[in-house]
Amino acid sequence: MAAPASSRVLGSNDRINIGMIGVGSKGRGHLRLLGARAESADDVRIAAVSDVYRLRLEEALTQAGLPAADGHVDYRDLLARPDIDAVWISTPDHWHAAMALDAVEAGKDVYLEKPMTYTVEEARRLAEKVSSSGRVLQVGSQHVSDRRYHEAKRVIDQGWIGPVLWAQNTYCRNSLYGEWNYTVDGEGTSENIDWDRFLGTAPARPFSAERFFRWRKYWDYSGGIATDLFYHRLAPLMLMMGRQFPRRVSAHGGIYVHRDREVPDTYATLIEYDGYVVNLASSMASSAGNTGMPTMVYGHEGAISFLPGAIEVRPEYQFAAKFKEATGAEVLRVEVEQGSVSADHVANFLECVRSRQRPAFDAHFGYQAMTAIRLGVDSYRSGRMIVFDPDTQRVLAAPGLRRGFEGTGKNVDEPPRRPPRTAARG
């Protein structure tokens, strides 16, 4: 890799120069959001883009109004540029850690799409690197910036629902043909896609447009429902109830309808923390669970439910008098003004790039969430409960757990992963 580019010291009126790494569907969404901010506030500028698919790269350059020289197939060429202050990483999960680590090493701040990494160990290393470097890293799970959850945290901290015991959440979808069956572009050929760069550390396989465009269906690059959707659902619960590492994680489910994939179409995980339990359940073959399993936090003395633009706090009948004395209401409804959570989450990151403060979803918080999410994937794939020690931040020798499995994201029938390609180009 080229020598690290020196980071600029930003003045209050300086534009933040941004490099976009990965300009697929999510990356293009960020391009639109940042482009709109550039027009309205003029405090950011898209300075460069990177993608391994040349058609997407060219389209992104046109969208950002940039010349061809500002497009890079190798993301490390973008990181070597001294004019880049911060990078947006919107690539498949298995690339998140390497790109973010390289970006921090190059002196860049990082907006990193969820999930934070592919494995627990990667998340630990990245959190440590961010802490020691003083760089700003925001995990791109925008629901952490939903103000309803911050109001709910205030309610919990006030003790109005007593000790928190458990919470539930879901994220369900349905379709005729199966979730993540994105369109396979006719232009998406081995001539236009740098397949070797896409694979990175993933097992070597022949070129596959199916795998490139629909990567979320395959264990090599994704954790399926857990990493795509449950990361969004777990993080706000942790924000409210306490940012911790899990104690025990188990997961269940299977491929019940859409059999064109490796990851389950129906998945549930139970996460045990010190003092409370989180129950997450989902299906990509039935959307009815979105109304049947609402977001709830349950305490000994009351419960919190989440409504559009508001939260509702309802006491248990045994504690109704105590609740009314504390709050002045028999049932407390707190209205919450909320704009775009995505725009708010991005704004929080950009503010922290200038102030050097810790963002809403910082690297250590991301590591804690990633641990529970990835251990759920490991539990599902191994068929065993995973036991974790928050003090040592290591998987314990749980009964029947294969030695060496420990939160790596590997499975015994999985081809070996290749070493990271971060030392040399080519």
N, C-alpha and C positions, 0 to 999 in steps of 0.2 A: 504494500500500500504506500502511496505517496506520503511525504512528511505531513503531519497535521497542519491544517490551515489555522492561523491565529484567529481568535474570536474578536470581533469588534466590541468596543465599549459603546453602547447605544445611548445617544442623547434623547431627551424627551421628544424631540421633533424628528428624529431619524426614522425612516421607514425600516421595518424588519424585512430583510430579504429572505425569502423562503424557497427551499428546494423541495420538490415533490418526488418521492420515491414510490413508484407504483401508481399508475393512473388508469386502473380498471374502473369498475362501477363506483366503488367507494372513493377512490382517488379523484375521479371526475367530479363527484359530489363535493368534495373538499375544494377542488378548483373553483367550482361555482360559488361556494360560500365565501372563499377568500377573495375571489374576484369582485363579488358584491361589496365586501368590506373595503377593498382597495378603492372602489369608486365612491363609496359614501364617506369613509374616514380618511383615506389616503395615508394610512399608517403602516401598510404592508405592501409588499410587491412580490409576485411570483417571478423568481429570477432564473430558475432552471427546473427541468423535469427529467425523470429517468424511468425507463421501463424496458423489459426484455422483448416486448412485442412491438415491432417497428410501427405498425399501423396505429396502435394506441399512442405511441410516442409522438408521431406526427400530428395526430388529432389534438393531443394535449398542447403541443406547441402552438397550434393554430388557435386553440381556445384561450391560451394565455397571451397570445400576441407576441410570441418569442421567435427569434431566428433559429435555424437548424443547429447552430453552434451551441445553443443552450439546451439541447437534448442529448442525453447520455444513456447508452445501453448499460454500461457498467456504473452502478451507483457510486462506486468509489471515486470516479472522476468528478462527480457532483460534489462529494464530500471534500475533495482536495481544493475546491474553489474558495479563496479567501473572502469573497463577497457574500457567501451564504451564512446567515446567522442561525437559522433554524430549519429543520427538515420535518416533513410529514411522511410517515411510513405507513403505507396502505397496501401491503403485499401479503401473500399467503403466510399463514402462521409460522411455518417452519423457518422463515427468513427473519422474523422480527428481532430475535436476540442478536444475531450477527450484525445486522444493519444498525440497530440501536447502539450496540457496543462500539462499532466503528465510528458512528456519528459522534458519540460522546468523546471518543479518543481524538477525533478531529476538531474538537472544540465547538460542536454545534449543540444547541438545545433541540429537544425531540418531542414531537407530538406522535405518539405511537398507538396505532389502532389496536383495539382489543382483538384477541387476548394478548396480554403483555408479551408472552413468549410461547414456545411450544412445550417446554418442560419446566419442572420446578427448579432444577439446578440452574437453568438459564436465567430464570427470574431472579434467583438469589444473586448470581454474578452481576446481573445488570443493576439490581438495586444497590449493591455494594459499589459498583463503578460510578453510578450517579452520585452517591453520597460522598465519595472521596474526591470527585472531580468538581463539585459545585455547579454542575450543569442542571438545567431545568428539564424534567421529563414529565409529560402529562399522558396518562393512559387514556386512549380515546373511547371511553365508555361514557357517553354524554349524560346518562341518567343520574350520575353522581352530582350533576349540576341542576337537577330538578329540585326546586325550592321546597316542594312538599316534603321531601325526605329530610331536609334540614329543619323544617318545622316539627316533624315527627321526632327528630333527635332531641329537640328542645323539650318536647312533652315528656319523653323518656327520662331526660336528665332532671326534670322537675320532680320525677317520681310519681306522676299522676296515674300511671298504669301499674305501679309497683315493680317488682323484679321481672324482667323480661324472661319468658320461658321458651317461646318458639315463634317462628315466623314461616310463612308460606308464600310462594310466588310461582308463576308459570309463564311460558311463552310458547303459544301454540299457533300452528299454521296448517293449512290444508291446500291441496292442489290435485289435479287429475294425474299429473305426470311425475310428481315428486319434487320436493324442495331441493334447491341448488342445481337444478337442471337448466343452467343458464344457456343461452344461445351459443352454439359453436360457430364462430365466424368462418365464412368460406375462405377468408384471407389468412386464417390461423394455421399456417403450414410451418414445416420445419425450416423453410427458407426465411420466413418472417419472424419466427420466434427463436430466441436463443435458448434452446431447451436445456442445455447444460447449466446455464446460469439459473434457470428456473428451478432445476432440481436442487442445486446447492448441496446441502448435507443429506438430502433425502436419498433413499436407495436408488441406485442406477436402474433405469428402465428405458425401453425404446420410446421414441417420441410418441405422444398420445395427445391429440387435441382434446379428447374427452377429459383427460386428467388436467390439462392446462386450464380449460375454461370452467370445469366443474370440480375443482380441487377440493372443495369442502366435503365431498362425498368419500374421501379416501384418507385413511389413517396416516399415510406418508406425510401429509401436509396440514392436517386439521384434526380437531377433536370432535367434529360434528356439532350437535346441539349444545353440548357443554361449553365449547369454546366460542361458538358463534353467537349463542343467545343467552345462555345462563350466566356468562360473565356480566352481561348487562343487568341481570336480575339479582345476582348475589351482591354486587358491590354496594348498591343503595341500602340493602339490609345491613351490611357490615357498617356502613356509615352511621346508621341510626343506633345499632345495638352494640357496637364496639368493634374496633378494628383488631382482629386477632388472627392467629394461625389456628387451623382446625386441630381437633384431637383425634377424631375418627371420621372416616368417609366411606360410604358404601353407595353403589350405584347399580341400577337394574334397567332392563328394557330389552329391545331387540329390533330386528328388521321384520315387521309384521305385514307391511303392505308394499312398500317400494323396494324391490329386491335388486335394484340396479346399483347398489352401493355397498360400502364396507361399514360405514357408521350407522348407528341405529336410527330408525325413523320415529321411535318412541323411547323415551329415556327419562329416568327419575334418579335423583340423588338425595341422600340424607347426610347432612354435615353437622357434626357435633362439635360445639365450642365449649369453653369454660362457662357454664351457666345457662346455655341455651342451645337450641337445635334449629336448623334451617331445613325446610322441606321444599325441594324444587322438582316439578314434574312437567313434562312436555310431550307433545306429539306433533310431528310434521304431517300426520295423516288425519288429524281431526282438530278443528279450531274451537270446538265448544268449550274446551277447558279454560279459555280466556275469561269467560263469564262464570264458569262453575267453580273456579279456584282463584278468587280475587286475591290481590296483595293484602296481607294482613300481618300485623304484629300483635302477639298475645302476651299479656302480662298477668301476674297474679291478681291484680286489682282492676284490670280493664284491658281494652283492646283498641288498636288504631286501624282504621280502614282508609283507603285512598280513593278519592273521587276526582273527577275532572276539575282541576282548579281548587281543590280543597282536601283537607283531611278531616276525619270524624273520629272523635275519641269518646268511647262509650264505657262507663264503668261496669264492673260486675255488681250485681244487686247488693252483695254483702258490703260493698264499699261505696255505695251511692252517696251516703251522707258525707263521708270524708271527701269524696270527689267534688261535690257541690260546694263544700266549704273552701276547698283549695282553688277551684276554678270559677265559681259563681254560676255554674251551669249544670243541668242534669245530664246533658249530652253536649259536648264541646265540638263545635264546627269551626275550623280555622280556614278562612279563605286565603288563597295564595295566588298572587299575581305572577304569572309565568309567561315569558315569551318563548322563543325557540331555545330548547335546552341545548341543541347542537351549537347554535351561535353563542350561547352563554358559556359553554364549555371551551370553545375556541377562544373567546374573549378572555376567559380566565387564564388560559395558557399564555396568550400574548401579553397580558398585563404582567405575568410573572417573568416573562423573558426580559421585560424592562426593569422590574423591581427586584428580581432575583429572589422572590419569595417562593415558598412551596406551593405548587398548584393543588387544585381540588382532588385530583387523583394522581398523587405522586408515586414515585417508584416503589417505595416500601409498601404502601397500601396496595399497589398493583401486585407485588410479590405475595402478599398475604392472600389476596383474592385468587391469584393464579395457583397457589398451592392447593386450595380446596377444589378448584375447577379441574386441575390436572389429575389430582388423586382420585377424583370421581371417574375420570376416563380410565385411569389405571385399574380402579376397582372393577369397572364394567368389563374391561378386557381380560382381567385375570380371574374374575369370578370370586374375588375375595375382598373382605373389608381391609382398608388400609389404615394403619395406626400411625399417627404423627406426633412427634415430641416438639412442642413449640419452643422449649428451652434450648435444645440443641439444633432445632430446625432440620431434623432428620427423620426419615421413616424408621419405625421400630421393627423389630423382628416379630411381626404378627404371626399367629399360627398359620402354617401352610404357605406363607409368603415366600416366593422364590428369591433366593439370595441374589442380589444384584439387580432386582427389579426396581427397587426403591425410587419411585417417582421419576424415572427416566423417560417415561412415555414409550418404552420398548415393549415388545411382546415376543414370546419365544419363537413364533413362526414368522417374524418380520425380517426381511432382508437387512443386512447391516447398513447403518447409515454411514455416509462418507464424511471424512473430516471437513471442517469449515474451509471454504476457499476465500480466505481473507489475507493471505500473505503475498499472493502474486496474481497478476492479471493473466487472462487467457482462458 
